[in-house]
Amino acid sequence: MRIELYPNGIPGKSPEDDFMPYIDTFLLDAAKTPLGAVLVLPGGGYHHRAIHEGDPVARRFNDLGYQLRDAGKIGCVLKAY
């Protein structure tokens, strides 16, 4: 599931910049017991987004059993861009 951080647009954003920040969720299998929550924030040196540092890292934490558990619901690892 993808969560758009600014669904109505970013105030003051340059029209040339078409990127919209978001958070992707990585759900853990309901049969696994969660170990905790992880927020993955990929780098990029202020001029690009390091896509290769996002999904693979988030999926590895998810494979290890890390997620967010809230009010008895199945949670996730979050990766933000």
N, C-alpha and C positions, 0 to 999 in steps of 0.2 A: 504494500500500500504506500502510496506517495502522498505526503502532506505538503502542500504549497504554503510557504511561510508568509507570502504576501499575495493572497488570491485576488485582491483588487488592485494590484500594482504597487510598486515601491515608490513612495513619495520622493520627488526630486531626482529620480533616476534618469540618466541620460537616455534619450531616444535611440542612440546608436547601440546601446547595450541590451541585447535581447535575452540575456540570462535571467532566469527567475529562481531564486533560492528555494530549496526544498529539503525535506527529510524523507528518506526511504526507510521502511521498516522491514526487518528480517524476522519472520515469525519462527518460533521454536515449535517443534512437534509437541503436541499436547501430552504425550506420554513421558516427556523429559521433565525433570525437576530443574527449575531455573537456578543458576548460581549467582546471578546479579545482573546489573544493567551496564551497558557499554554505549558510549557515544563516540563514534568514529568521525574525526574531522580531518579529511585529507588536506595535504599541503598544496603548494602551487607557486610559492614565491611571489605572491601579489600580482602575477600577470597571467596565470592560467590555472586551470583546475586539474589536479593530478588524479584523474579518473582511476588509474591503476592502484591508487592507495585507498580507494573507497570500498567498492564491492568485495574484492578478495579479502580484505582485512575484516570487514563486517561478517562475511560468510564464515571465516575461520573462527571468530569468536562465537558465532551461532552454532557451529559444529561442536564447539567445546561446551556448550550448554549455557552460554550467557544470554540474557534477555532482560526485558523489563516486565515485571509482573505487577499489575495494578488491580486492586479490588477483586482478585480471583480470576481475572481475565488472562487469556494467553497474551504474552507480551512479545518483545522483540529487541533486537539490537538496532540502534538508530544510526544512520549515516547521513550527515548533513553536507550540502554543497551550497 
